[in-house]
């Protein structure tokens, strides 16, 4: 097979940090508040702008609080788990590496006794009908490392007694979130809108705030995890203040991505862009015998972190290390050509490819990539690796 002639204009298909918005240049950072305190009038205004634009884009309920957190999405999730869990039993859902990370922390660090872990293999999600939302529930909305997502919030009771704690980092801004069913939602800047890393966002419902004020966990809380002071909710953290000093450079970058999202048509347009990218891959998979989706059920298939498995005859019979060698060869060939970067699946996942198709990716770039995948697979096969 000869090399394709057309190349993606942007070869960045990494699942995190993700591609910047189309047309991005460092000129977008020219108004960054370098050398100014984040507590200055100007700094606070920038932080408020990030929060307000995020709220408006997502259609978040007015009585939800939204704040900027340290340590990315991971920091936001950990903060919530350490501050809120333990008041009642916990159901935690795991079908890929990030959900399994929350299992580890709840089980081994917080040592919650009344814990039910609901697992599913890569490519599937747990049986949501078995989840009891009168207990606290911790779950990802989108499994970044498996490509499987929660399809809707129908399984969550409106009159639930527990809190629903949703890690939405690779789903928010690309998928519909049922805000009335979610008490805690976390995400980071470096995923769907392609912002810079290090900071996360935390949205809390009134029910979550009530938990913070009515429950004190039995373990000590480091300063970076504290959302209350003297038993009262720390409103300041959700009003242009932050627990620690944020990067004003990253803040400016986040503002650029939010303004771009508004300019292309807001959340409906962002969803449509991601779904268009998934559709392009689906059309290619349908006619390509050597590849298939890792997620068989289209209803739970992610439109952002699209995970593919190699379906060539006999490939699944190879030792896992040989399967990964094939994947890495394909990735290396594409990297050397400057066509696609960082598209091997996550190290904890099933050997395969992972192509980020979030809202900052152009469908034309996805379409240009696909013939290169065929070429790279053919080259790897000739080398007797695949």
C-alpha positions as CSV (number, residue, x, y, z in Angstrom):
1,X,0.0,0.0,0.0
2,X,1.4,3.4,-1.0
3,X,1.5,6.3,1.4
4,X,-1.6,8.5,1.3
5,X,-1.1,12.0,-0.2
6,X,-3.4,13.9,2.1
7,X,-2.3,14.6,5.7
8,X,-4.2,15.9,8.7
9,X,-3.6,19.7,9.1
10,X,-3.2,19.0,12.8
11,X,-1.7,15.6,13.9
12,X,-2.5,16.0,17.6
13,X,-4.9,13.2,18.5
14,X,-3.8,12.7,22.1
15,X,-6.4,12.0,24.7
16,X,-4.8,14.4,27.1
17,X,-3.5,17.0,26.9
18,X,-5.8,17.3,23.9
19,X,-5.5,19.3,20.7
20,X,-5.9,23.1,21.0
21,X,-8.8,24.7,19.3
22,X,-8.5,25.1,15.5
23,X,-6.3,28.2,14.6
24,X,-4.7,28.4,18.0
25,X,-1.5,30.4,18.3
26,X,0.3,31.8,21.3
27,X,-1.1,35.2,20.4
28,X,-4.1,34.0,22.3
29,X,-2.1,34.5,25.5
30,X,-1.1,38.1,24.9
31,X,-3.4,39.5,27.5
32,X,-2.4,37.1,30.2
33,X,-2.1,38.7,33.6
34,X,1.6,38.0,34.1
35,X,3.1,39.2,37.3
36,X,-0.2,40.2,38.9
37,X,-1.8,38.7,41.9
38,X,-4.7,36.4,41.3
39,X,-6.4,38.2,44.2
40,X,-6.1,41.6,42.4
41,X,-9.2,43.1,40.8
42,X,-7.9,42.1,37.4
43,X,-6.9,38.5,38.5
44,X,-10.3,37.9,40.2
45,X,-12.1,39.2,37.1
46,X,-10.2,36.6,34.9
47,X,-11.1,33.8,37.3
48,X,-14.7,34.9,37.4
49,X,-14.8,35.0,33.7
50,X,-13.7,31.3,33.4
51,X,-16.4,30.3,35.9
52,X,-19.2,32.4,34.3
53,X,-18.4,31.3,30.7
54,X,-18.2,27.6,31.8
55,X,-21.6,27.8,33.6
56,X,-23.3,29.5,30.6
57,X,-21.9,27.1,28.0
58,X,-23.0,24.1,30.0
59,X,-26.4,25.4,31.0
60,X,-25.6,24.7,34.7
61,X,-28.4,25.3,37.2
62,X,-28.2,28.7,38.9
63,X,-28.1,27.2,42.4
64,X,-25.1,25.1,41.6
65,X,-21.7,26.4,42.7
66,X,-18.7,26.2,40.4
67,X,-15.1,26.8,41.3
68,X,-11.5,26.4,40.1
69,X,-9.6,23.6,41.8
70,X,-5.9,22.6,42.0
71,X,-4.5,19.4,40.6
72,X,-6.7,19.0,37.6
73,X,-9.8,16.7,37.5
74,X,-7.9,14.2,39.8
75,X,-7.6,16.9,42.5
76,X,-11.3,17.8,42.2
77,X,-12.4,14.2,42.6
78,X,-10.1,13.5,45.5
79,X,-11.2,16.7,47.3
80,X,-14.8,15.6,47.1
81,X,-14.2,12.0,48.1
82,X,-12.2,12.9,51.1
83,X,-14.6,15.7,52.1
84,X,-18.0,13.9,51.6
85,X,-17.7,10.1,51.6
86,X,-18.3,8.1,54.7
87,X,-21.7,9.5,55.6
88,X,-23.5,6.5,54.0
89,X,-22.6,3.4,51.9
90,X,-20.9,3.9,48.6
91,X,-21.3,2.3,45.2
92,X,-18.4,3.0,42.9
93,X,-18.4,2.1,39.2
94,X,-15.3,0.9,37.4
95,X,-14.9,-0.1,33.8
96,X,-11.5,1.4,33.0
97,X,-8.4,2.7,34.7
98,X,-9.6,6.0,36.1
99,X,-12.7,4.5,37.7
100,X,-10.5,1.8,39.1
101,X,-8.3,4.5,40.6
102,X,-11.3,5.8,42.5
103,X,-12.0,2.3,43.7
104,X,-8.4,2.0,45.0
105,X,-8.6,5.3,46.9
106,X,-12.0,4.6,48.5
107,X,-11.1,1.1,49.4
108,X,-7.5,1.4,50.5
109,X,-7.1,5.0,51.6
110,X,-10.5,6.1,52.9
111,X,-11.2,2.5,53.9
112,X,-15.0,2.8,53.5
113,X,-16.4,-0.4,54.9
114,X,-19.9,-0.2,53.3
115,X,-18.6,-0.3,49.8
116,X,-19.9,-2.0,46.7
117,X,-17.7,-2.1,43.6
118,X,-19.4,-2.6,40.3
119,X,-17.0,-3.5,37.5
120,X,-17.2,-4.2,33.8
121,X,-14.5,-5.2,31.4
122,X,-12.9,-2.7,29.0
123,X,-15.5,-1.9,26.2
124,X,-18.5,-2.3,28.5
125,X,-20.1,-0.5,31.4
126,X,-21.6,-2.0,34.6
127,X,-25.3,-2.9,34.9
128,X,-26.7,0.5,35.9
129,X,-29.9,-1.1,37.1
130,X,-28.0,-2.5,40.0
131,X,-26.8,0.8,41.3
132,X,-28.5,2.1,44.5
133,X,-28.7,5.9,44.4
134,X,-29.8,6.0,48.0
135,X,-26.1,5.3,48.6
136,X,-23.4,7.7,47.4
137,X,-22.3,6.8,43.9
138,X,-18.9,7.6,42.4
139,X,-18.5,7.1,38.6
140,X,-16.9,8.5,35.4
141,X,-19.3,9.8,32.8
142,X,-17.0,8.8,30.0
143,X,-14.3,6.1,30.3
144,X,-11.3,7.9,28.7
145,X,-9.2,4.7,28.5
146,X,-11.9,2.4,27.3
147,X,-14.1,4.5,25.1
148,X,-17.3,3.5,27.0
149,X,-19.6,6.1,28.4
150,X,-22.8,6.4,30.5
151,X,-25.7,6.8,28.0
152,X,-28.0,8.9,30.2
153,X,-29.1,9.6,33.7
154,X,-32.3,7.6,33.7
155,X,-30.9,5.2,36.3
156,X,-30.5,7.9,38.9
157,X,-33.5,8.6,41.1
158,X,-34.8,12.1,41.3
159,X,-35.6,11.5,45.0
160,X,-32.3,9.8,45.8
161,X,-30.8,10.0,49.3
162,X,-27.2,9.6,48.3
163,X,-24.9,11.9,46.4
164,X,-24.0,11.3,42.7
165,X,-20.3,12.1,42.2
166,X,-19.5,12.3,38.5
167,X,-16.0,12.5,37.0
168,X,-17.0,14.1,33.7
169,X,-13.6,15.3,32.5
170,X,-13.6,13.7,29.0
171,X,-17.4,14.1,28.5
172,X,-18.3,17.6,29.6
173,X,-18.5,20.1,26.7
174,X,-19.1,17.2,24.2
175,X,-22.0,15.2,25.8
176,X,-25.3,16.0,27.5
177,X,-25.1,15.9,31.3
178,X,-28.3,15.5,33.2
179,X,-27.5,18.2,35.8
180,X,-30.6,17.5,37.9
181,X,-29.3,14.0,38.5
182,X,-25.7,15.0,39.3
183,X,-24.7,16.4,42.7
184,X,-21.0,16.7,42.0
185,X,-19.4,17.2,38.6
186,X,-15.6,17.5,38.0
187,X,-13.6,18.2,34.9
188,X,-10.2,19.6,33.8
189,X,-9.2,22.2,31.2
190,X,-6.9,20.0,29.2
191,X,-9.6,17.6,27.8
192,X,-12.5,18.5,25.6
193,X,-11.6,22.2,25.1
194,X,-7.9,21.6,24.8
195,X,-6.8,23.9,27.6
196,X,-3.6,23.7,29.6
197,X,-3.2,21.2,32.5
198,X,-2.9,21.6,36.3
199,X,-6.4,23.0,37.1
200,X,-9.8,21.4,37.5
201,X,-13.3,22.5,37.9
202,X,-15.8,21.5,40.6
203,X,-19.5,21.9,40.4
204,X,-21.7,21.3,43.5
205,X,-25.4,21.0,43.9
206,X,-27.3,22.3,46.9
207,X,-27.5,18.7,48.2
208,X,-23.7,18.4,48.0
209,X,-23.3,21.6,49.9
210,X,-25.7,20.4,52.6
211,X,-23.5,17.3,53.0
212,X,-20.4,19.4,53.5
213,X,-22.1,21.4,56.2
214,X,-23.8,18.5,58.0
215,X,-21.0,15.9,57.9
216,X,-17.5,15.8,59.2
217,X,-15.3,12.9,57.9
218,X,-13.4,10.9,60.5
219,X,-10.0,11.4,58.8
220,X,-7.8,14.5,58.8
221,X,-8.2,16.8,55.7
222,X,-5.2,18.5,54.2
223,X,-5.7,22.2,53.5
224,X,-5.9,21.6,49.8
225,X,-9.0,19.4,50.3
226,X,-10.9,21.6,52.7
227,X,-14.2,23.0,51.3
228,X,-15.6,24.2,54.7
229,X,-14.4,26.5,57.5
230,X,-15.8,26.2,61.0
231,X,-18.5,23.9,59.7
232,X,-19.7,26.3,57.0
233,X,-19.3,26.0,53.2
234,X,-16.4,28.0,51.9
235,X,-18.2,30.3,49.5
236,X,-15.1,32.2,48.7
237,X,-13.6,29.3,46.8
238,X,-16.5,29.5,44.5
239,X,-16.4,33.3,44.2
240,X,-13.2,34.2,42.3
241,X,-11.0,32.8,45.1
242,X,-8.9,29.7,44.8
243,X,-7.4,27.3,47.4
244,X,-3.9,28.0,46.1
245,X,-2.3,30.2,43.5
246,X,-3.6,29.3,40.0
247,X,-1.5,29.8,36.8
248,X,-2.8,33.0,35.2
249,X,-1.3,31.8,32.0
250,X,-3.4,28.6,32.1
251,X,-6.4,30.8,33.1
252,X,-5.9,32.9,30.0
253,X,-5.6,29.8,27.9
254,X,-8.9,28.5,29.3
255,X,-10.6,31.7,28.5
256,X,-9.4,31.5,24.9
257,X,-10.9,28.0,24.5
258,X,-14.2,29.1,26.1
259,X,-14.5,32.1,23.8
260,X,-13.8,29.8,20.9
261,X,-16.6,27.4,22.0
262,X,-19.0,30.3,22.3
263,X,-18.0,31.5,18.8
264,X,-18.7,28.2,17.1
265,X,-22.2,27.9,18.5
266,X,-21.9,26.8,22.1
267,X,-22.6,23.3,23.5
268,X,-24.8,22.1,20.6
269,X,-22.0,22.9,18.2
270,X,-19.4,21.3,20.4
271,X,-21.4,18.1,20.6
272,X,-22.0,18.1,16.9
273,X,-18.3,18.4,16.1
274,X,-17.4,15.5,18.3
275,X,-20.2,13.3,17.0
276,X,-19.2,14.1,13.4
277,X,-15.7,12.9,14.2
278,X,-17.1,9.6,15.6
279,X,-19.3,9.2,12.6
280,X,-16.3,9.5,10.3
281,X,-14.5,6.7,12.2
282,X,-17.6,4.6,12.3
283,X,-17.9,4.8,8.5
284,X,-14.3,3.7,8.1
285,X,-14.6,0.9,10.6
286,X,-17.6,-0.5,8.8
287,X,-15.6,-1.1,5.7
288,X,-12.2,-2.0,7.2
289,X,-11.7,-5.7,8.2
290,X,-8.6,-5.3,10.3
291,X,-10.1,-2.9,12.9
292,X,-13.2,-2.7,15.1
293,X,-14.5,-0.6,18.0
294,X,-13.5,-1.8,21.5
295,X,-17.0,-0.8,22.5
296,X,-19.5,-3.0,20.7
297,X,-22.7,-1.2,21.9
298,X,-23.1,2.1,20.0
299,X,-25.4,3.5,22.8
300,X,-22.4,3.5,25.2
301,X,-19.7,4.4,22.7
302,X,-17.8,7.5,23.4
303,X,-17.6,10.3,20.9
304,X,-14.4,11.8,22.4
305,X,-12.0,9.0,23.4
306,X,-12.6,6.6,20.5
307,X,-11.0,3.3,21.3
308,X,-10.3,0.7,18.6
309,X,-9.1,-2.9,18.7
310,X,-7.2,-4.7,16.0
311,X,-9.5,-7.3,14.5
312,X,-7.1,-9.0,12.1
313,X,-7.4,-12.8,12.1
314,X,-5.3,-14.4,14.8
315,X,-4.2,-11.1,16.4
316,X,-6.1,-11.7,19.7
317,X,-4.3,-15.1,20.0
318,X,-0.9,-13.4,20.1
319,X,0.8,-12.8,23.5
320,X,-0.2,-9.4,24.9
321,X,3.3,-8.1,24.7
322,X,3.3,-8.9,20.9
323,X,-0.1,-7.2,20.5
324,X,1.3,-4.0,22.2
325,X,4.4,-4.2,20.0
326,X,2.1,-4.1,16.9
327,X,0.2,-1.1,18.3
328,X,3.4,0.7,19.2
329,X,4.8,0.0,15.7
330,X,1.7,1.5,14.1
331,X,2.0,4.5,16.4
332,X,5.7,4.9,15.7
333,X,5.1,4.8,11.9
334,X,2.5,7.6,12.1
335,X,4.6,9.6,14.5
336,X,7.6,9.4,12.1
337,X,5.4,10.7,9.3
338,X,4.1,13.5,11.4
339,X,0.6,12.3,10.7
340,X,-0.7,11.4,14.2
341,X,0.8,11.6,17.6
342,X,0.1,9.6,20.8
343,X,-2.7,7.3,19.5
344,X,-1.7,4.1,21.2
345,X,-4.3,2.9,23.7
346,X,-3.8,3.5,27.4
347,X,-1.2,1.2,29.0
348,X,-3.9,-0.4,31.3
349,X,-6.3,-1.0,28.5
350,X,-6.8,-3.7,25.9
351,X,-4.0,-3.4,23.2
352,X,-5.3,-1.1,20.5
353,X,-5.6,2.5,19.3
354,X,-7.2,5.5,20.9
355,X,-8.1,8.5,18.7
356,X,-9.2,11.7,20.4
357,X,-12.3,13.0,18.7
358,X,-13.3,15.8,21.0
359,X,-14.7,19.1,20.0
360,X,-11.4,20.8,19.1
361,X,-10.7,18.1,16.4
362,X,-11.6,18.9,12.9
363,X,-13.5,16.1,11.1
364,X,-11.4,16.8,8.0
365,X,-8.4,15.8,10.0
366,X,-10.0,12.6,11.2
367,X,-10.9,11.8,7.6
368,X,-7.3,12.5,6.4
369,X,-5.9,10.2,9.2
370,X,-7.9,7.1,8.4
371,X,-6.1,6.1,5.1
372,X,-2.8,6.5,7.1
373,X,-4.1,4.0,9.7
374,X,-4.6,1.5,6.9
375,X,-1.1,2.2,5.5
376,X,0.5,1.9,9.0
377,X,-1.2,-1.4,9.7
378,X,-0.1,-2.8,6.3
379,X,3.5,-1.7,7.0
380,X,3.4,-3.3,10.4
381,X,2.0,-6.5,9.0
382,X,4.8,-6.7,6.4
383,X,7.3,-6.5,9.2
384,X,5.5,-9.5,10.8
385,X,4.6,-7.6,13.9
386,X,0.8,-7.5,13.3
